[in-house]
């Protein structure tokens, strides 16, 4: 069986948003899928397609699709943003793309020259100011304790890096942020002490003026590499980490004043899992957390007698219902980039709209067949605007492209 793997998954606290890809070459399609609201468990999780577009209309991102160089975010209005540390077009520096449900348009995102995001371990996209949200990006800079903060300009479609970094205590490991509150997890390289740096930024991207630093007691957990995830959910900070033996995993919480005791040990976890996105009804504590890796979708139970239980999905990735049809692509892919200085002309360069219209082909299932019977091979040869391409990425293709730059 082939595995259908999401490129990147984001959460607003009770709903998941995922990007998946389908097809090959010029017919490759990017699909944005949304889960049901507050699913009670992994088995109750369902996915519906929100929008799609041809990959050739978007930024070309190099690297493996599930690499840590990709970061994504969804705000309270359902605007989905993906940013990659490595990109090849329209400019050879960090860039990405965004989908807005209000305009039903996909738009490319650029960054200012000299953008210093150079470490995949630390990064986070977040928004401030509630309904009139400002998209921001915080990431590890050239110094191990220095964090750069960039602000997105929706008119020019450019992320502009701030002049002054935020210097934190210890080497930065992870970021998580929500509504302007930023929690930076860091550690002392010599002693192993783990710190939580807390601050608030304004919409102009200036570093926090007032910060708070606490020392966390996480025992034998480590906070570097791929074995740690942090997230803010309903004002509560979560730290998911693996023990030094890389066998047992657990999580801790911090409510702004007090750190919780360790959770039950998760003994059968896969250390390559990404995400750790706690889910539950709005305003209530999460009941389980969503993760995914190269082998499939998984969950960790967070409440009740089965807290700490790790479960694999009965399916891999399945989009049901209708798939929006991509709009035909014009022959001219990108205009000359005359917006390096952040001028308003950039808005015309990056805008790519998705046309309306949908066709139903049933679900997208792990063997690549929907209820309409289209196969992976058939999808690979489909070219043209009148055909809907099902949102599937085949694990065999992923392995074949592993050593090559890949479009996602």
C-alpha positions as CSV (number, residue, x, y, z in Angstrom):
1,X,0.0,0.0,0.0
2,X,1.2,3.5,-0.8
3,X,1.1,6.2,1.8
4,X,-0.7,9.5,1.2
5,X,1.3,12.0,3.1
6,X,0.4,15.6,3.9
7,X,3.0,18.2,3.0
8,X,2.2,20.2,6.1
9,X,-0.6,20.3,8.7
10,X,-1.8,23.3,10.7
11,X,-4.5,23.7,13.4
12,X,-6.7,26.4,14.8
13,X,-7.2,24.4,18.0
14,X,-10.2,22.3,16.9
15,X,-9.9,21.9,13.2
16,X,-6.9,20.7,11.1
17,X,-5.8,22.0,7.7
18,X,-3.5,20.0,5.4
19,X,-1.8,20.5,2.1
20,X,-1.5,17.4,-0.1
21,X,-0.3,17.1,-3.7
22,X,-1.3,15.0,-6.7
23,X,0.0,14.2,-10.2
24,X,3.3,14.8,-11.9
25,X,5.1,17.5,-13.8
26,X,2.9,20.2,-15.3
27,X,-0.3,18.4,-14.1
28,X,0.7,18.4,-10.4
29,X,-2.0,19.9,-8.2
30,X,-1.9,21.3,-4.7
31,X,-5.0,20.7,-2.6
32,X,-5.9,22.3,0.7
33,X,-8.0,19.9,2.9
34,X,-9.9,20.7,6.1
35,X,-10.9,18.3,8.8
36,X,-14.2,18.1,10.6
37,X,-14.5,20.4,13.6
38,X,-13.4,19.0,17.0
39,X,-13.2,15.3,16.0
40,X,-13.5,13.1,19.0
41,X,-10.8,10.7,18.0
42,X,-8.5,9.7,15.2
43,X,-11.1,7.3,13.9
44,X,-13.7,10.1,13.8
45,X,-11.3,12.4,11.8
46,X,-12.6,13.2,8.2
47,X,-11.2,15.5,5.5
48,X,-12.9,17.7,2.9
49,X,-11.2,19.6,0.1
50,X,-11.3,23.3,0.4
51,X,-9.4,24.5,-2.7
52,X,-6.9,23.4,-5.3
53,X,-4.5,24.9,-7.9
54,X,-1.8,23.8,-10.3
55,X,1.6,23.6,-8.6
56,X,3.1,25.6,-11.6
57,X,1.2,28.7,-10.4
58,X,2.9,28.5,-7.0
59,X,6.3,29.0,-5.5
60,X,8.7,26.2,-6.3
61,X,9.9,24.8,-3.0
62,X,12.9,22.5,-2.9
63,X,13.5,19.7,-0.4
64,X,11.5,16.7,0.7
65,X,7.8,17.6,1.3
66,X,7.8,16.4,4.9
67,X,11.1,18.0,5.8
68,X,11.2,20.4,8.8
69,X,12.1,23.3,6.5
70,X,8.3,23.8,5.8
71,X,6.1,25.7,8.2
72,X,2.3,26.3,7.9
73,X,-0.4,28.2,9.7
74,X,-4.1,28.9,9.6
75,X,-5.7,31.9,11.2
76,X,-9.2,32.5,12.7
77,X,-10.6,33.3,9.2
78,X,-9.3,30.2,7.6
79,X,-6.5,31.9,5.7
80,X,-3.8,29.2,5.2
81,X,-0.1,30.1,4.8
82,X,2.8,27.8,3.9
83,X,6.4,29.0,4.1
84,X,9.6,27.1,3.2
85,X,13.2,27.8,4.2
86,X,14.3,26.6,0.7
87,X,12.6,28.0,-2.4
88,X,13.7,28.4,-6.1
89,X,11.1,30.6,-7.6
90,X,10.1,33.3,-8.0
91,X,13.1,34.1,-5.9
92,X,16.0,32.0,-4.6
93,X,15.3,32.5,-0.9
94,X,12.6,31.6,1.7
95,X,9.1,32.0,0.3
96,X,5.8,30.2,0.0
97,X,2.1,30.7,-0.7
98,X,-1.2,31.4,0.8
99,X,-4.9,30.6,0.3
100,X,-7.8,32.9,1.3
101,X,-11.3,31.5,1.6
102,X,-12.7,35.1,1.3
103,X,-11.2,35.8,-2.2
104,X,-10.9,32.1,-3.1
105,X,-7.4,32.9,-4.4
106,X,-3.9,31.4,-4.0
107,X,-1.1,34.0,-3.8
108,X,2.6,33.5,-3.6
109,X,4.7,35.0,-0.8
110,X,8.2,36.4,-1.0
111,X,10.7,37.5,1.7
112,X,13.1,40.5,1.8
113,X,16.7,40.1,0.5
114,X,19.0,38.7,3.1
115,X,16.3,37.0,5.0
116,X,18.2,35.2,7.8
117,X,16.0,32.1,8.3
118,X,18.7,29.5,8.1
119,X,17.9,26.8,10.7
120,X,15.0,24.4,10.2
121,X,14.8,23.5,13.9
122,X,13.2,26.8,15.0
123,X,10.3,28.6,13.3
124,X,6.7,29.5,13.8
125,X,4.1,31.4,11.8
126,X,1.4,33.2,13.8
127,X,-1.0,36.1,13.8
128,X,-1.8,38.9,16.1
129,X,-4.7,41.4,16.6
130,X,-7.6,38.9,16.3
131,X,-10.0,39.4,13.4
132,X,-7.8,42.0,11.7
133,X,-4.9,39.6,12.0
134,X,-1.3,40.4,11.0
135,X,0.7,37.4,9.8
136,X,4.2,37.2,11.4
137,X,7.1,34.8,11.3
138,X,9.6,34.1,14.1
139,X,12.6,32.0,13.4
140,X,16.2,31.2,14.6
141,X,18.7,33.6,13.2
142,X,22.5,33.4,12.9
143,X,23.0,33.4,16.7
144,X,21.8,30.4,18.7
145,X,20.0,32.7,21.1
146,X,18.8,35.2,18.6
147,X,15.3,35.2,17.1
148,X,14.2,37.2,14.0
149,X,10.7,38.5,13.7
150,X,9.2,39.3,10.3
151,X,5.9,40.9,9.4
152,X,3.8,40.1,6.3
153,X,2.6,42.9,4.0
154,X,-0.6,41.7,2.3
155,X,-0.3,44.4,-0.4
156,X,3.2,43.6,-1.6
157,X,2.9,39.9,-0.5
158,X,6.3,40.1,1.1
159,X,7.6,39.1,4.6
160,X,9.8,41.9,5.9
161,X,12.4,41.0,8.4
162,X,12.8,43.2,11.5
163,X,16.0,45.0,12.2
164,X,16.5,43.9,15.8
165,X,16.5,40.2,16.9
166,X,14.9,39.0,20.2
167,X,17.8,37.6,22.4
168,X,16.6,34.8,24.7
169,X,18.1,32.9,27.5
170,X,19.9,29.8,26.1
171,X,20.1,28.2,22.7
172,X,16.7,28.3,20.9
173,X,15.0,25.0,20.3
174,X,11.4,25.6,19.5
175,X,8.8,28.3,19.0
176,X,5.1,28.5,19.5
177,X,2.9,31.5,19.4
178,X,-0.7,32.6,19.4
179,X,-2.4,36.1,19.4
180,X,1.0,37.8,19.8
181,X,2.2,35.7,22.7
182,X,5.4,33.9,21.9
183,X,6.9,31.1,23.9
184,X,10.5,30.2,23.1
185,X,11.9,26.9,24.4
186,X,15.6,27.0,24.9
187,X,18.4,25.2,26.7
188,X,21.8,25.7,28.2
189,X,24.3,23.7,26.1
190,X,26.7,23.2,29.0
191,X,24.3,22.3,31.8
192,X,21.3,21.0,29.9
193,X,18.9,23.4,31.8
194,X,15.7,24.0,29.9
195,X,14.1,27.5,29.8
196,X,10.8,28.9,28.7
197,X,11.0,32.5,27.4
198,X,7.7,34.3,27.2
199,X,6.9,37.6,25.6
200,X,4.4,39.5,23.6
201,X,5.0,41.3,20.2
202,X,3.0,44.0,18.5
203,X,1.9,44.1,14.9
204,X,5.0,46.0,13.9
205,X,7.2,43.0,14.7
206,X,9.3,44.7,17.4
207,X,10.9,42.3,19.9
208,X,9.1,41.9,23.2
209,X,9.8,44.8,25.6
210,X,8.9,42.8,28.7
211,X,9.7,39.1,29.0
212,X,9.5,36.4,31.5
213,X,11.8,33.4,31.8
214,X,11.1,30.2,33.8
215,X,13.2,27.1,34.2
216,X,11.3,23.9,33.2
217,X,11.8,20.5,35.0
218,X,11.4,17.9,32.3
219,X,13.7,15.1,33.7
220,X,15.4,13.1,31.0
221,X,13.5,14.6,28.1
222,X,15.6,16.3,25.4
223,X,14.6,19.5,23.6
224,X,16.6,19.4,20.4
225,X,16.4,17.6,17.1
226,X,13.1,16.0,15.9
227,X,12.1,14.7,19.3
228,X,10.4,17.9,20.7
229,X,7.2,19.8,19.8
230,X,5.7,22.8,21.5
231,X,2.2,24.3,21.0
232,X,-0.1,26.9,22.6
233,X,-3.7,25.8,23.0
234,X,-6.4,27.8,24.9
235,X,-3.6,29.7,26.6
236,X,-1.8,26.6,27.8
237,X,1.7,25.7,26.7
238,X,2.5,22.1,25.8
239,X,5.9,20.6,25.5
240,X,6.1,17.1,23.9
241,X,9.5,15.5,24.2
242,X,11.4,12.2,24.0
243,X,13.6,10.8,26.6
244,X,17.3,10.5,26.1
245,X,16.8,6.8,25.3
246,X,14.6,7.9,22.3
247,X,12.1,5.2,23.3
248,X,9.7,6.9,25.9
249,X,7.9,10.1,25.1
250,X,5.8,12.3,27.3
251,X,4.4,15.9,27.5
252,X,4.3,18.7,30.1
253,X,2.1,21.8,30.3
254,X,2.7,25.3,31.7
255,X,-0.2,27.7,32.5
256,X,1.8,30.8,32.8
257,X,2.5,30.2,36.5
258,X,2.8,26.5,37.2
259,X,4.3,23.6,35.3
260,X,2.3,20.3,35.3
261,X,3.7,16.9,36.3
262,X,4.8,14.6,33.6
263,X,2.1,12.8,31.5
264,X,2.1,9.0,31.4
265,X,4.9,7.7,29.3
266,X,4.2,7.1,25.6
267,X,6.2,3.9,25.1
268,X,5.4,3.0,21.5
269,X,5.8,6.4,19.8
270,X,7.7,6.9,16.6
271,X,10.2,9.7,17.1
272,X,9.9,10.9,13.5
273,X,6.3,12.0,14.1
274,X,5.5,15.7,13.3
275,X,2.9,18.0,14.7
276,X,1.6,17.1,18.1
277,X,-1.5,19.3,17.6
278,X,-3.9,19.0,20.6
279,X,-7.6,18.9,19.5
280,X,-10.8,19.5,21.4
281,X,-14.0,21.7,21.4
282,X,-13.3,25.4,21.5
283,X,-12.8,26.7,25.1
284,X,-12.3,23.2,26.5
285,X,-9.1,21.2,27.2
286,X,-8.0,19.0,24.3
287,X,-8.7,15.3,24.5
288,X,-6.2,14.0,22.1
289,X,-3.3,15.2,19.9
290,X,-2.8,14.7,16.2
291,X,0.7,13.7,14.8
292,X,1.9,12.3,11.4
293,X,5.1,10.9,9.9
294,X,6.4,9.0,6.9
295,X,4.4,5.9,7.9
296,X,1.0,7.4,8.6
297,X,-1.4,9.4,10.8
298,X,-1.4,8.8,14.6
299,X,-2.9,10.1,17.8
300,X,-2.0,10.4,21.4
301,X,-4.8,10.3,24.0
302,X,-4.5,13.2,26.5
303,X,-7.4,12.6,28.9
304,X,-8.8,9.7,30.9
305,X,-7.6,6.2,31.8
306,X,-6.0,5.8,28.4
307,X,-3.9,9.0,28.6
308,X,-0.6,8.5,26.8
309,X,-2.0,5.8,24.4
310,X,-0.4,6.0,20.9
311,X,-2.7,4.8,18.1
312,X,-2.3,4.5,14.3
313,X,-5.0,5.5,12.0
314,X,-7.2,2.8,10.4
315,X,-6.7,4.7,7.1
316,X,-3.7,6.8,5.9
317,X,-5.2,9.9,4.4
318,X,-8.6,10.2,2.9
319,X,-10.3,13.2,1.3
320,X,-14.1,12.7,0.7
321,X,-16.6,14.7,-1.3
322,X,-15.9,17.0,-4.2
323,X,-12.5,18.3,-5.3
324,X,-12.4,21.9,-6.5
325,X,-11.2,22.2,-10.1
326,X,-8.0,24.1,-10.7
327,X,-8.2,27.1,-13.0
328,X,-6.2,26.8,-16.3
329,X,-2.7,28.1,-16.1
330,X,-1.6,30.9,-18.4
331,X,1.6,30.5,-20.4
332,X,3.4,33.2,-18.5
333,X,4.2,31.8,-15.1
334,X,5.9,34.7,-13.3
335,X,6.5,38.3,-14.2
336,X,9.9,39.9,-13.7
337,X,10.4,40.5,-10.0
338,X,10.7,44.2,-9.6
339,X,9.4,44.2,-6.1
340,X,12.7,43.4,-4.3
341,X,12.4,46.6,-2.4
342,X,8.9,45.9,-1.2
343,X,7.1,48.2,-3.7
344,X,3.4,47.8,-4.3
345,X,4.1,46.3,-7.7
346,X,4.7,43.0,-6.0
347,X,1.0,42.4,-5.6
348,X,0.6,42.0,-9.4
349,X,3.5,39.6,-9.6
350,X,2.4,37.0,-7.0
351,X,-1.4,37.0,-7.4
352,X,-2.8,33.7,-8.8
353,X,-6.6,33.1,-8.6
354,X,-8.4,29.8,-8.5
355,X,-11.5,29.4,-10.6
356,X,-14.7,28.1,-9.3
357,X,-16.5,24.8,-10.2
358,X,-16.3,21.4,-8.7
359,X,-16.6,17.9,-9.8
360,X,-17.3,14.8,-7.6
361,X,-14.9,11.9,-7.8
362,X,-15.6,10.3,-4.4
363,X,-13.0,9.9,-1.7
364,X,-9.2,9.9,-2.0
365,X,-8.0,6.7,-0.3
366,X,-4.7,5.2,0.6
367,X,-4.5,3.0,-2.5
368,X,-5.0,6.0,-4.8
369,X,-8.5,5.0,-5.9
370,X,-11.6,7.1,-5.3
371,X,-15.1,5.8,-5.7
372,X,-15.0,6.9,-9.3
373,X,-12.2,4.4,-9.9
374,X,-9.4,6.8,-11.0
375,X,-5.9,5.2,-10.4
376,X,-2.6,6.8,-9.6
377,X,-1.4,6.0,-13.2
378,X,-4.4,7.7,-14.7
379,X,-3.9,10.8,-12.5
380,X,-0.3,11.1,-13.6
381,X,-1.3,11.5,-17.2
382,X,-4.1,13.9,-16.8
383,X,-3.5,17.4,-18.2
384,X,-6.1,20.1,-18.8
385,X,-8.3,22.5,-16.9
386,X,-11.5,20.5,-17.2
387,X,-10.2,17.5,-15.3
388,X,-10.1,17.3,-11.5
389,X,-7.0,15.7,-10.0
390,X,-7.5,13.8,-6.8
391,X,-5.3,15.0,-3.9
392,X,-2.9,12.1,-3.5
393,X,0.9,11.8,-3.0
394,X,2.4,8.4,-3.4
395,X,5.0,7.3,-0.9
396,X,7.0,5.6,-3.8
397,X,7.2,8.9,-5.6
398,X,8.3,10.6,-2.4
399,X,11.2,8.1,-2.0
400,X,12.2,8.5,-5.7
401,X,12.3,12.2,-5.3
402,X,14.1,12.2,-1.9
403,X,17.5,13.0,-3.4
404,X,16.1,15.7,-5.8
405,X,14.5,19.1,-5.4
406,X,10.7,18.6,-5.2
407,X,7.8,20.8,-6.0
408,X,5.1,20.7,-3.4
